[in-house]
């Protein structure tokens, strides 16, 4: 069984440290939630793991088993089994979803099987097969873009998925659909999930095995699903102990979602 291993991860933007030593292990088939207040560095964590440009890695390691990811470009991290479901999926005019997925899957797979998998995944999230011919994310609503992310997840079948605020901007029905689809991947194909969010509503369908409290650039506490309920009820005050640990204490991350 594979494991996503994060050890002592430190990262900075413009010389200001944002991640201050993150330690985390996510076994395949498990869902780990990372919850924290605004400005805590949650989105930065997802960006650094996925290889988004603009961050300086100061130390630590991110591995899938024995494969180090930090020294690899983004496409090689994806090839190693990593998938990032973005908070704000990008529109790509002129590139059909079918063409993107055909170019992204392992070349050893049967093209006919890949095409059938695309059709099945489109139906599972309520899209017709004609949706595969549309330019990627162009003229889609926020909810449709998030459903599209889970369609890609189902076709590509990565080993680990980073969900960066997957629940943001979704109504109740769309949230149920996308979270249920991710939950099915954990059960059907052993997908490991690192779900980054503010709120516990994502976990009404996507059941977390472990919940981590993230504040001041590091994991502060870990526990079971009941910890998500506690955070929803009481907030993060007991982990944010001083002004230095609030958003005023962490440097602004120009690559982060301003609402994250």
C-alpha positions in Angstrom: 0.0 0.0 0.0 1.4 3.4 -1.0 1.7 6.3 1.4 2.0 10.1 0.8 4.7 11.2 3.2 5.3 14.8 4.1 8.3 15.4 6.5 9.5 18.7 7.9 8.1 20.7 4.9 9.1 24.4 5.0 8.4 26.9 2.2 8.5 30.6 1.7 7.4 33.4 -0.7 9.6 36.4 -1.2 11.8 35.3 1.7 8.9 35.0 4.2 8.3 31.6 5.6 4.8 30.3 5.3 5.1 26.5 5.9 7.0 26.0 9.1 7.7 22.3 9.3 4.7 20.2 8.1 4.7 16.5 9.0 1.9 14.3 7.7 1.4 10.8 6.3 -1.6 9.8 4.2 -2.0 6.0 3.4 -3.7 5.0 0.2 -7.4 4.5 0.8 -7.7 7.0 3.7 -9.2 10.5 3.8 -7.2 13.0 5.8 -8.8 16.4 6.4 -6.7 19.6 6.9 -8.8 22.3 8.5 -7.6 25.7 9.6 -8.4 29.5 9.8 -7.9 32.0 7.1 -4.2 32.8 6.4 -2.9 29.7 8.1 -1.1 28.4 5.0 -3.5 25.6 4.0 -3.6 26.5 0.3 0.1 27.1 0.3 0.5 23.5 1.4 -1.5 22.2 -1.6 0.4 24.4 -4.0 3.9 23.3 -2.8 3.0 19.6 -2.9 1.7 20.0 -6.4 4.7 22.0 -7.6 3.1 25.4 -8.3 5.8 27.9 -9.3 6.7 30.9 -7.1 7.4 29.1 -3.9 10.9 28.5 -2.4 11.2 25.2 -0.6 13.4 25.7 2.4 13.5 22.2 3.6 11.8 18.9 4.1 10.5 16.1 1.9 7.3 15.1 0.0 7.3 11.5 -1.2 5.0 8.9 -2.5 6.6 5.9 -1.0 10.3 6.3 -1.9 9.8 8.7 -4.8 10.7 12.2 -3.9 8.4 14.8 -5.5 9.9 18.1 -4.6 12.7 17.8 -7.2 10.3 17.0 -10.0 8.3 19.3 -12.3 4.5 19.2 -11.9 3.9 16.8 -14.7 6.2 14.2 -13.2 4.5 14.6 -9.9 1.2 13.7 -11.7 3.0 10.8 -13.4 4.0 9.6 -10.0 0.4 9.4 -8.9 -0.5 12.9 -7.6 -3.7 14.8 -8.6 -4.7 18.3 -7.5 -8.4 19.3 -7.6 -8.1 23.1 -7.8 -10.2 25.5 -5.9 -10.7 27.6 -9.0 -10.3 25.3 -12.1 -8.7 27.0 -15.1 -10.6 27.6 -18.4 -8.6 26.3 -21.4 -10.2 27.4 -24.7 -9.4 25.3 -27.7 -8.6 22.1 -25.7 -11.4 19.6 -25.4 -11.7 17.6 -22.2 -11.5 14.3 -24.2 -8.2 15.4 -25.7 -6.8 16.5 -22.4 -7.7 13.2 -20.7 -6.5 11.1 -23.6 -3.1 12.8 -23.5 -2.9 12.5 -19.7 -3.6 8.8 -19.1 -0.9 6.2 -19.2 0.1 5.4 -22.8 0.0 1.7 -22.1 -3.7 1.7 -21.6 -6.1 0.7 -24.4 -7.6 3.8 -26.0 -11.0 2.2 -26.4 -11.0 1.4 -22.6 -10.0 5.0 -21.8 -12.9 6.3 -24.0 -15.4 4.1 -22.3 -14.1 5.1 -18.9 -14.6 8.8 -19.9 -18.2 8.1 -20.9 -19.0 6.2 -17.7 -17.4 8.9 -15.5 -19.3 11.7 -17.4 -22.6 9.8 -16.7 -21.7 9.3 -13.0 -21.6 13.0 -12.4 -24.6 13.9 -14.5 -22.9 14.9 -17.7 -23.7 13.6 -21.2 -20.9 12.2 -23.4 -21.1 15.4 -25.5 -19.6 17.2 -22.5 -16.3 15.5 -23.3 -16.1 17.5 -26.6 -16.3 20.9 -24.9 -13.3 23.1 -24.2 -12.0 22.5 -20.7 -14.1 24.4 -18.1 -15.1 27.1 -20.6 -18.5 28.7 -19.8 -19.1 26.3 -16.9 -20.6 27.3 -13.6 -18.5 26.9 -10.4 -20.3 23.7 -9.5 -19.9 22.2 -13.0 -16.2 22.9 -12.9 -15.9 21.1 -9.6 -17.9 18.1 -11.0 -15.5 18.2 -14.0 -12.5 17.9 -11.5 -14.0 14.7 -10.1 -14.7 13.4 -13.7 -10.9 13.8 -14.4 -10.1 12.1 -11.1 -12.2 9.1 -12.0 -10.6 8.8 -15.4 -7.0 9.3 -14.4 -7.2 7.2 -11.3 -4.3 8.7 -9.4 -2.9 7.2 -6.2 -3.4 10.4 -4.2 -5.7 13.5 -4.6 -5.2 16.9 -3.0 -8.6 18.6 -2.7 -8.1 22.3 -2.3 -11.3 23.8 -1.0 -13.4 21.4 -3.2 -16.5 22.5 -1.4 -16.1 26.3 -2.0 -18.9 27.8 -4.1 -21.0 24.6 -4.3 -24.7 24.3 -3.4 -25.9 21.4 -1.3 -26.7 19.1 -4.3 -23.4 19.7 -6.1 -21.4 19.2 -2.9 -23.1 15.9 -2.3 -22.4 14.7 -5.8 -18.7 15.6 -5.9 -17.9 14.4 -2.3 -19.7 11.2 -2.9 -17.8 10.6 -6.1 -14.4 11.1 -4.3 -15.6 8.8 -1.5 -16.4 6.1 -4.1 -12.8 6.4 -5.5 -11.4 5.7 -2.1 -13.5 2.6 -1.8 -13.2 1.3 -5.4 -9.6 2.1 -6.2 -7.9 2.9 -2.9 -7.5 6.6 -3.5 -5.7 8.5 -0.8 -7.2 11.9 -0.1 -5.8 15.1 1.5 -8.8 17.4 1.7 -8.1 21.0 2.6 -11.1 23.0 3.7 -12.6 25.5 6.2 -15.8 23.7 7.0 -16.9 20.2 8.0 -19.8 20.1 5.5 -17.6 18.4 2.9 -17.3 15.5 5.3 -21.1 14.7 5.4 -20.5 12.4 2.4 -16.7 12.2 2.3 -15.9 10.6 5.6 -12.5 11.5 7.0 -10.3 8.9 8.8 -8.1 11.6 10.4 -8.6 15.4 10.9 -5.6 17.7 11.2 -5.8 21.2 12.6 -3.5 23.5 10.6 -2.5 26.9 12.0 0.6 29.1 11.9 2.1 27.1 9.1 2.0 23.6 10.6 -0.1 20.8 11.9 -1.2 21.7 15.5 -3.3 18.7 16.4 -4.7 15.5 14.9 -7.7 13.5 15.8 -10.7 11.5 14.5 -13.8 12.8 12.7 -15.2 14.2 15.9 -12.5 16.9 15.7 -14.1 18.4 12.6 -17.4 18.7 14.5 -15.6 20.4 17.3 -13.9 22.9 14.9 -17.3 23.7 13.4 -18.7 24.4 16.8 -15.9 26.2 18.5 -13.6 27.6 15.8 -9.8 27.7 15.9 -9.2 30.1 18.8 -7.4 27.7 21.1 -4.9 26.9 18.4 -4.3 30.5 17.5 -2.6 31.6 20.7 -1.1 35.0 19.8 -1.4 37.7 17.2 1.7 36.3 15.5 -0.2 33.1 14.7 -3.1 35.0 13.0 -3.3 36.1 9.4 -1.3 39.2 10.5 1.5 36.9 11.6 1.8 34.9 8.5 3.2 36.8 5.4 0.8 37.4 2.6 0.9 34.6 0.0 0.4 36.2 -3.4 -0.5 32.8 -4.9 -3.2 31.9 -2.4 -6.9 32.3 -2.7 -7.7 35.6 -0.9 -10.7 33.8 0.8 -8.7 30.7 2.0 
